[in-house]
Amino acid sequence: MKTNSVKDQTVQFKVLSDSQIEEIASTAYEILERIGIQVNDDEIIKLLKDAGCMVRDKVVFIPSFLVNECLVTSPKKITVSNREGETAMVLEKGRIYFGTGSECPFILDSHTGSRRAWTTKDIENAAKISDYLDNIDFHMSLGLLSDAKNNMKYDRYQFATMLRNTAKPLVSTAVDAAGLEDMHNMCVILTEGEDNYRIKPNFVLYIETISPLIHSKEVLGKIKFAAKKGIPTIYTNAVNAGATGPVTLAGTIAQGAAEYLSGMVIAQLIKKGAPIIGGGTLFAMDMATGVASYGSTENYLMDAAMTEVSNYFGLPVFSLAGCSSSKIFDAQAALESMFGTLSAALSGANLIHDIGYLEDGLCGCFEQVVLTDEIIGMTKRYISGIKVNANTLAIDIIE
């Protein structure tokens, strides 16, 4: 299986200047030092206080020196295997990978065109489609399972269904730390031992802060388990400009950077070397509807900028593409998928998810996944650029 989607790309793309990146990074540090983050777990609060943070009630102020210390131990390269134990993704600067999104509450039925809830069969089919497509590198569930035997533990059934139906690496959410432990145990059985899983992890945990600047007890419970077990973890933000963050794009990026840096610090204090993937998916709220728009230009502009900031910190990067605000599979869906996919690829983000989203993440669509697989193929060729050397200049052929 390919481990390097793009290497030595020649097409140049940059959203922020070096000085702008440094200013955003400096602002993120200031947010952590002066404004602080809310931490809803006494054990983590003590860990942060012992490391040199000031604490007022549940608000923790993280000094810059601690962020820098933790950046040193946070891995710059994370390797993820497939179900067979083969290296499938190497998350480091210059390598990009695409995958589906997770847990849309509705599916656009391919046969009837109706919008309905996801069944186990749909989750199976989504995994099989990802497994078949050449340009889909990892799989997220795409849908939210509605017919689990125990709805309070739907995440286990959803994860097991994905694990059975695709050999590609998985990215998964978990309801809580207990659910995450069950998923981890499945993979430990599959890899024939916990040490084997640490060496060749085949799934990545996806968790989010609560914007603005809040770490919930549930999320912290998951990061405690993941860090101790060596589970690669996307500790991301999803700031919505104009709603859960400033309306300005620069301010939203700075807040998002502060949120994932605080998560990185927590993970490294739990266990040095815990594999953390930063970046984030930033949105611009549509002021007319209150929707976090997945198809807006501002969305992709901020995500590309966040990738550049994450690269500045030296962390692997999470981003999004292949999605749309359209409610149906139409020209708008294709247009927004193409624009977002090209932007994310040019930015150099490592894990690029949400392929197949319609209706701003409310509805998953198999046709959108297949279409975007073609778009990704075109995009990869485009950003690989043009080789210019004695051989490709072909003067002998011209003569």
C-alpha positions as CSV (number, residue, x, y, z in Angstrom):
1,M,0.0,0.0,0.0
2,K,1.3,3.4,-0.8
3,T,2.8,5.4,2.1
4,N,3.6,8.6,0.4
5,S,0.8,10.3,-1.6
6,V,2.8,13.3,-2.6
7,K,6.6,13.9,-2.5
8,D,8.7,16.7,-3.8
9,Q,5.7,18.7,-5.0
10,T,6.7,21.6,-7.2
11,V,3.5,23.7,-7.3
12,Q,4.0,26.5,-4.8
13,F,1.2,27.7,-2.5
14,K,1.1,29.9,0.6
15,V,-1.6,31.7,2.5
16,L,0.4,33.4,5.2
17,S,3.8,35.1,5.2
18,D,6.4,34.0,7.7
19,S,5.8,37.1,9.8
20,Q,2.1,36.5,9.8
21,I,2.6,32.9,11.0
22,E,4.9,34.1,13.8
23,E,2.3,36.7,14.8
24,I,-0.5,34.1,15.0
25,A,1.7,31.7,16.9
26,S,2.7,34.5,19.4
27,T,-1.0,35.4,19.9
28,A,-1.8,31.7,20.6
29,Y,0.9,31.7,23.2
30,E,-0.6,34.9,24.7
31,I,-4.1,33.3,24.8
32,L,-2.7,30.4,26.8
33,E,-0.7,32.5,29.2
34,R,-3.1,35.4,29.8
35,I,-6.6,34.2,29.0
36,G,-6.2,30.6,29.9
37,I,-8.2,27.4,29.2
38,Q,-10.9,25.7,31.2
39,V,-10.0,22.2,32.3
40,N,-12.7,20.0,33.7
41,D,-10.7,17.3,35.3
42,D,-9.0,17.6,38.7
43,E,-6.2,15.1,37.8
44,I,-5.2,17.1,34.7
45,I,-5.4,20.4,36.6
46,K,-2.9,19.0,39.1
47,L,-0.7,17.8,36.3
48,L,-0.7,21.2,34.8
49,K,-0.1,23.0,38.1
50,D,2.8,20.7,39.0
51,A,4.3,21.5,35.6
52,G,4.3,25.3,36.3
53,C,0.9,26.5,35.3
54,M,-1.1,29.0,37.3
55,V,-4.7,27.8,38.2
56,R,-7.8,29.8,39.1
57,D,-10.7,27.5,39.8
58,K,-10.8,25.4,36.6
59,V,-9.0,28.0,34.4
60,V,-5.4,27.1,33.7
61,F,-2.8,29.5,32.4
62,I,-0.1,27.8,30.4
63,P,3.3,29.5,30.2
64,S,5.1,29.6,26.9
65,F,8.1,27.7,28.2
66,L,5.9,24.7,28.9
67,V,4.4,24.8,25.4
68,N,7.9,24.8,24.0
69,E,9.1,22.0,26.2
70,C,6.1,19.8,25.1
71,L,6.6,20.6,21.4
72,V,10.0,19.0,21.7
73,T,8.6,15.7,22.9
74,S,5.5,15.7,20.6
75,P,6.3,13.4,17.6
76,K,7.0,15.2,14.3
77,K,6.3,12.0,12.4
78,I,3.5,9.4,13.1
79,T,3.2,6.2,11.2
80,V,-0.1,4.4,10.8
81,S,-0.6,0.9,9.6
82,N,-3.5,-0.8,7.8
83,R,-5.4,-3.8,9.2
84,E,-2.8,-6.2,7.8
85,G,0.0,-4.5,9.7
86,E,1.5,-2.8,6.6
87,T,2.6,0.8,6.8
88,A,-0.2,2.8,5.1
89,M,0.4,6.5,6.1
90,V,3.4,8.4,7.3
91,L,2.2,11.6,8.8
92,E,4.9,14.2,8.3
93,K,5.5,17.4,6.4
94,G,5.0,17.0,2.6
95,R,2.8,13.9,2.7
96,I,-1.0,14.1,2.2
97,Y,-3.7,11.5,2.8
98,F,-7.5,11.7,2.1
99,G,-10.3,10.0,3.9
100,T,-14.1,10.2,4.5
101,G,-15.7,12.1,7.3
102,S,-17.6,10.6,10.3
103,E,-21.0,10.4,11.8
104,C,-23.4,12.3,9.6
105,P,-26.8,11.7,11.1
106,F,-28.4,11.2,7.7
107,I,-27.5,9.4,4.5
108,L,-28.7,10.4,1.0
109,D,-29.9,7.0,-0.2
110,S,-28.3,6.1,-3.5
111,H,-31.3,4.1,-4.6
112,T,-34.3,6.2,-3.5
113,G,-32.7,9.7,-3.2
114,S,-34.3,10.0,0.2
115,R,-32.7,11.4,3.3
116,R,-32.8,8.9,6.1
117,A,-30.9,7.5,9.2
118,W,-27.8,5.2,8.8
119,T,-28.2,1.5,9.3
120,T,-25.5,-1.1,9.9
121,K,-25.6,-2.1,6.2
122,D,-24.9,1.5,5.3
123,I,-21.8,1.6,7.6
124,E,-20.6,-1.6,6.0
125,N,-21.1,-0.2,2.5
126,A,-19.3,3.0,3.3
127,A,-16.3,1.0,4.5
128,K,-16.3,-1.2,1.4
129,I,-16.4,1.8,-0.9
130,S,-13.4,3.4,0.9
131,D,-11.6,0.1,0.7
132,Y,-12.1,-0.1,-3.1
133,L,-11.2,3.5,-4.1
134,D,-7.6,4.1,-5.0
135,N,-7.4,7.7,-3.6
136,I,-9.1,7.2,-0.3
137,D,-6.3,6.5,2.2
138,F,-8.2,6.1,5.4
139,H,-11.7,5.6,6.5
140,M,-14.1,7.3,9.0
141,S,-17.6,6.0,9.4
142,L,-19.3,8.7,7.3
143,G,-22.5,7.9,9.1
144,L,-23.9,7.7,12.6
145,L,-25.1,4.2,13.4
146,S,-28.8,4.3,14.3
147,D,-29.7,0.6,14.7
148,A,-27.1,-0.6,17.3
149,K,-28.2,-3.2,19.7
150,N,-27.3,-0.8,22.5
151,N,-27.5,2.8,21.5
152,M,-25.4,3.9,24.4
153,K,-22.6,1.9,23.0
154,Y,-23.2,2.5,19.3
155,D,-19.5,3.5,18.9
156,R,-18.3,0.0,19.5
157,Y,-20.6,-1.5,16.9
158,Q,-19.8,1.2,14.4
159,F,-16.0,0.7,14.9
160,A,-16.3,-3.1,14.6
161,T,-18.3,-2.8,11.4
162,M,-15.6,-0.6,9.9
163,L,-12.9,-2.9,11.0
164,R,-14.5,-5.9,9.3
165,N,-15.2,-4.2,6.0
166,T,-12.0,-2.2,5.1
167,A,-8.3,-3.0,5.5
168,K,-7.5,0.7,5.4
169,P,-6.5,2.7,8.5
170,L,-9.4,3.9,10.5
171,V,-10.1,7.3,12.2
172,S,-12.8,7.0,14.8
173,T,-14.6,8.9,17.5
174,A,-15.5,7.4,20.8
175,V,-18.4,8.2,23.2
176,D,-16.1,8.0,26.2
177,A,-12.9,6.5,27.6
178,A,-14.7,3.1,28.1
179,G,-15.7,3.0,24.5
180,L,-12.2,3.9,23.4
181,E,-10.8,1.1,25.6
182,D,-13.1,-1.4,23.8
183,M,-11.9,-0.2,20.4
184,H,-8.3,-0.4,21.5
185,N,-8.9,-3.9,22.8
186,M,-10.3,-4.9,19.4
187,C,-7.1,-3.7,17.7
188,V,-4.9,-5.3,20.3
189,I,-6.6,-8.6,19.5
190,L,-6.1,-8.0,15.8
191,T,-2.4,-7.1,16.1
192,E,-1.9,-10.0,18.6
193,G,-0.7,-7.9,21.5
194,E,-0.6,-4.3,23.0
195,D,3.1,-3.9,22.1
196,N,2.4,-4.8,18.5
197,Y,-0.4,-2.2,18.4
198,R,2.0,0.5,19.8
199,I,4.4,-0.3,17.0
200,K,1.8,-0.6,14.2
201,P,-1.3,1.3,15.2
202,N,-4.1,0.9,12.7
203,F,-6.6,3.4,14.0
204,V,-6.5,7.1,15.0
205,L,-8.7,8.7,17.7
206,Y,-10.6,11.9,16.8
207,I,-11.5,14.2,19.7
208,E,-12.3,17.9,19.9
209,T,-12.0,20.7,22.4
210,I,-15.1,22.8,23.0
211,S,-14.6,26.2,21.6
212,P,-14.0,28.7,23.1
213,L,-11.1,27.2,25.1
214,I,-12.8,24.4,27.1
215,H,-11.6,20.9,27.7
216,S,-14.5,18.7,28.8
217,K,-14.2,15.9,31.3
218,E,-15.2,13.4,28.6
219,V,-12.5,14.5,26.2
220,L,-9.9,14.5,28.9
221,G,-10.8,11.0,29.9
222,K,-10.2,9.9,26.3
223,I,-6.9,11.7,26.0
224,K,-5.6,10.2,29.3
225,F,-6.3,6.7,27.9
226,A,-5.0,7.4,24.4
227,A,-1.7,9.0,25.6
228,K,-1.0,6.1,28.0
229,K,-1.7,3.5,25.3
230,G,0.1,5.2,22.4
231,I,-3.0,5.7,20.3
232,P,-2.4,8.4,17.7
233,T,-4.9,11.2,18.5
234,I,-6.3,14.1,16.5
235,Y,-6.7,16.7,19.2
236,T,-8.4,19.3,17.2
237,N,-10.5,22.4,17.4
238,A,-13.6,23.4,15.4
239,V,-13.8,27.1,16.0
240,N,-16.8,28.7,14.2
241,A,-15.8,32.3,13.3
242,G,-18.5,34.7,14.5
243,A,-20.0,32.1,16.9
244,T,-17.5,30.3,19.1
245,G,-14.6,32.6,18.1
246,P,-13.9,36.0,16.7
247,V,-15.5,36.9,13.4
248,T,-12.1,37.8,12.1
249,L,-10.2,35.0,10.3
250,A,-6.8,35.7,12.0
251,G,-8.4,35.7,15.4
252,T,-10.2,32.4,14.7
253,I,-6.9,30.8,13.6
254,A,-5.1,32.1,16.7
255,Q,-7.8,30.8,19.0
256,G,-7.8,27.4,17.2
257,A,-4.0,27.2,17.5
258,A,-4.2,27.9,21.3
259,E,-6.8,25.2,21.7
260,Y,-4.9,22.4,20.0
261,L,-1.6,23.5,21.6
262,S,-3.2,23.2,25.0
263,G,-4.3,19.7,24.1
264,M,-0.8,18.8,23.0
265,V,0.6,20.0,26.3
266,I,-1.9,17.9,28.3
267,A,-1.1,14.8,26.2
268,Q,2.7,15.3,26.7
269,L,2.3,15.8,30.4
270,I,0.4,12.6,30.6
271,K,3.1,10.7,28.7
272,K,6.0,12.2,26.8
273,G,6.0,11.2,23.2
274,A,2.2,10.7,23.0
275,P,1.4,10.9,19.3
276,I,-0.7,14.1,18.7
277,I,-2.0,15.4,15.4
278,G,-2.8,19.1,15.5
279,G,-4.3,21.6,13.1
280,G,-8.0,21.8,12.9
281,T,-11.1,22.5,10.9
282,L,-12.1,26.1,11.2
283,F,-15.5,27.4,10.0
284,A,-17.1,30.7,9.2
285,M,-20.7,30.9,10.4
286,D,-23.2,31.9,7.8
287,M,-24.8,34.9,9.6
288,A,-28.0,34.5,7.7
289,T,-28.6,30.9,8.8
290,G,-26.4,30.2,11.8
291,V,-24.8,27.3,9.9
292,A,-21.1,26.4,10.1
293,S,-20.6,26.4,6.4
294,Y,-18.6,23.5,4.9
295,G,-18.5,25.1,1.5
296,S,-17.3,28.6,2.2
297,T,-14.1,30.0,0.8
298,E,-13.2,31.3,4.3
299,N,-13.4,27.8,5.6
300,Y,-10.7,26.5,3.2
301,L,-8.6,29.7,3.5
302,M,-8.5,29.3,7.3
303,D,-7.7,25.6,7.2
304,A,-4.8,26.2,4.8
305,A,-3.5,28.9,7.1
306,M,-3.9,26.6,10.1
307,T,-1.8,24.0,8.2
308,E,1.0,26.5,7.8
309,V,0.8,27.4,11.5
310,S,0.9,23.7,12.5
311,N,3.9,23.2,10.3
312,Y,5.6,26.0,12.1
313,F,5.1,24.1,15.3
314,G,6.3,20.9,13.7
315,L,3.1,18.9,14.3
316,P,1.3,16.6,11.9
317,V,-1.8,18.3,10.6
318,F,-5.5,17.4,10.3
319,S,-7.8,19.2,7.8
320,L,-10.8,18.8,5.6
321,A,-12.0,18.7,2.0
322,G,-14.4,16.9,-0.3
323,C,-17.5,18.2,1.3
324,S,-20.2,20.7,0.5
325,S,-23.0,22.8,1.9
326,S,-25.3,21.5,-0.9
327,K,-28.3,19.4,0.3
328,I,-28.1,17.1,-2.7
329,F,-25.5,15.6,-5.0
330,D,-25.3,18.3,-7.7
331,A,-23.1,20.8,-9.4
332,Q,-22.6,22.8,-6.2
333,A,-21.4,19.7,-4.4
334,A,-18.9,19.0,-7.1
335,L,-17.7,22.6,-7.3
336,E,-17.1,22.9,-3.5
337,S,-15.5,19.5,-3.3
338,M,-13.1,20.3,-6.1
339,F,-12.2,23.7,-4.6
340,G,-11.7,22.3,-1.1
341,T,-9.7,19.3,-2.2
342,L,-7.3,21.4,-4.2
343,S,-6.8,23.9,-1.4
344,A,-6.2,21.2,1.2
345,A,-3.7,19.3,-1.0
346,L,-1.8,22.5,-1.9
347,S,-1.6,23.4,1.8
348,G,0.2,20.1,2.6
349,A,-2.1,19.0,5.4
350,N,-1.5,15.3,6.3
351,L,-4.9,13.8,7.3
352,I,-7.6,15.4,5.1
353,H,-11.1,14.2,6.0
354,D,-14.8,14.8,5.4
355,I,-14.9,13.3,1.9
356,G,-18.5,12.6,1.2
357,Y,-20.2,15.2,3.4
358,L,-23.2,17.1,2.1
359,E,-25.5,19.6,3.9
360,D,-22.7,21.0,6.1
361,G,-21.9,17.6,7.6
362,L,-25.5,16.5,8.3
363,C,-25.8,14.1,5.3
364,G,-23.3,11.5,3.9
365,C,-23.4,10.6,0.3
366,F,-21.7,7.7,-1.4
367,E,-21.7,9.4,-4.8
368,Q,-19.9,12.4,-3.3
369,V,-17.2,10.0,-2.1
370,V,-16.7,8.4,-5.5
371,L,-16.7,11.7,-7.3
372,T,-14.1,13.2,-4.9
373,D,-11.9,10.1,-5.3
374,E,-11.6,11.2,-9.0
375,I,-11.0,14.8,-7.9
376,I,-8.2,13.7,-5.6
377,G,-6.5,11.8,-8.4
378,M,-6.6,14.9,-10.5
379,T,-5.4,17.1,-7.6
380,K,-2.5,14.9,-6.8
381,R,-1.3,15.0,-10.4
382,Y,-1.7,18.8,-10.5
383,I,0.3,19.5,-7.3
384,S,3.1,17.1,-8.4
385,G,3.9,19.9,-10.9
386,I,6.3,19.7,-13.9
387,K,9.7,18.1,-13.8
388,V,12.3,20.3,-15.7
389,N,15.6,18.6,-16.5
390,A,17.7,17.6,-19.5
391,N,15.6,14.5,-20.1
392,T,12.1,16.2,-19.9
393,L,13.2,19.2,-21.9
394,A,13.7,16.6,-24.7
395,I,15.9,18.7,-27.0
396,D,16.9,15.5,-28.8
397,I,13.2,14.7,-29.6
398,I,12.6,18.3,-30.8
399,E,15.7,18.1,-33.0
